[in-house]
Amino acid sequence: MHEIVLLLMDQFILGDAAGAIQVFGTANEQRASHGQERAYTADFGALESASVTSSSGPVLSAACLPGRMDRPSHTLIVLSSAHSLDRPHLDARSRAVLEWIRTNAASFQRIASVGKTAFLLVHASRALTPLQQRMAVNAGSGVELALAMVQTDLGESAADWVARQLADAYGRRLLLRLRADPAGRPAPYSRLERLHRWMEDHLHEPLPVQRLARELAMTPRTFARHYQRVTGTTPARAVHRLRIERACVLIATCPGLSLKAIALQTGYASEEVMRRAFLRSLRISPTAYRQHLASTGE
């Protein structure tokens, strides 16, 4: 049994919370249809109130989480209001969440985030074990994150089944990005997921489209079209985002590592190249990002 705690921050995206719950519930239905016990329990949690307002207005009830967890749970998912990395901003409520994660990180086997603030808080906590750092993923939506967890926990066939059940609700394009075609044909997403894991292991190396195409035994032109059709973005943008996110993680979790070393580990030709990438994407320099994280410390 995987106990999931979904920590709702103020102005969370309602669709992320509902989508994640739907995925875990559908996975339980799949197991019930085979006479198996359910795999997930999922509950909403909050720090300051028993009700949390979403960005679109509706309010969700949530259990008030204790300052210190009295027993371990399997997974923590932190849900915040935005889906892309941006200029980091921590208000008083965000700082309270940061302190709570620092205090309770050891109570969870897996920690994940959806939204820019959640991503920042998880990694700024500096309380994660190496395994949690590896598993502390940041996803574009609650549905994508939960479905990736189902694949990890229960296997590709279970994730495919869940994706097919959600086809009508989330549409064919999103379904292709997640796992399978509505007609039941295997989608190429699992191959791309393996490619993404390979990319993460080789971020310190040049990753032009030609090299990525070779990993899938495709011509560069065919691969580029295939990748954009399935993921909705280009290979170059995907590499860029992986590099930025890895650099953010290293800056947050390795305060003793120089920015030059971080640049080389994440595939930038120099610290200056990384600085320009940060300014272009996050509108903040790596130095300012590190200083901001330091200001959230004890």
Summary of the structure (lengths in Angstrom):
residues: 298
radius of gyration: 19.3
end to end distance: 35.6
largest distance: 57.5
contacts: 957
relative contact order: 0.10
helix: 56%
strand: 14%
